[in-house]
Amino acid sequence: MYPMNLVEFCSANMQKGSKEVYEKLDEDNDIDVLDYECTNNCGICSKAMFAIVNGQLVGAQSAPALLDKIHKQVERQGQVQDEWDIL
């Protein structure tokens, strides 16, 4: 069993389109989503949609691409956890 995945969003960025991703992830029981007024990632926030997945910044140019990248990051981090669990 993995620890809960945490995906954090910037409220300002959600107004640019990542809110759709937030809402979809909020329905997933394996993912906790949080939104903050600001995550201090203004450089990427002004250029793309983004989220912070278990501490890792993930960005994309569209909501569907961001959702896909978040799922891939969660899966990748789960694989790393599997490797640590073997040790």
N, C-alpha and C positions, 0 to 999 in steps of 0.2 A: 504494500500500500504506500503510495506516494503522499508526501505532504500536499496540502491544498495549493493549487497554483494561484498566484496573485497577479492580476493584470490591472495596472493603474493608468488612469486617463487624466488629461488636463482638460478642465472645463472649457477653456478658450478653444482648444483644439476640437472638442466635441461639437462646438458650434460650426466648425468648418467641415463636418461630415463624419467624424469618427463616432458620433453618438449612436449611429446605426449598429456599429460593431459592439459598442458597450452594451446596448440592449440585447443583442444576440448572445453575447457571452454571459450576460446576467441570467439567462435561462439555463445555462450549463451548470449542473450541480458540482462538477469537478473544478470549477473556476470561480474564484472570488474576484469581483471587480470593485474598484474604488475610483472615485473621481475627486480630484483636488482642484482648487481654484487655479493653481499654477504648479507645475512640476519643475520650473526653472530650466526648461529645454526650449527656450524661445527661438533659437536658431532653426531647429528642425520644425518647430510649431508653425513658423511663418512660411515654410516651404512644402510641408507634407503632413499627412495624418500620421499619428504615432501613438504608441502605447508602451508601457514599461512592463515587460513580462518577467516576473521573478527577478527583478533588478536589471534586466537587459533591455535596452532601447530597441524597439522595432518600428520601422517606418515604411510607408507605402504611399503611392499617389492616389489610391482609390480605396473605398471602404471594403469591397470584396478582396482586394489584394492584401489589405491590412489584416483582415480576418484570417486569410489563408496563412500569412506569415506568422501570426500569433499562434495558430494551431501547430505549425511546423516547429516553432520555437519551444512550445510546451512539449511536443513529442521529442525533440532533440534533448531537452533537459531531462526528460524522463529516461531516455536511453543512457545518459551520463549517470543518472542516479542508479540505474540497473547495474552499471559497471562498478560503481562504488559498493553496492550491496553484495556483489560477488566476493569482494576482498575480505 
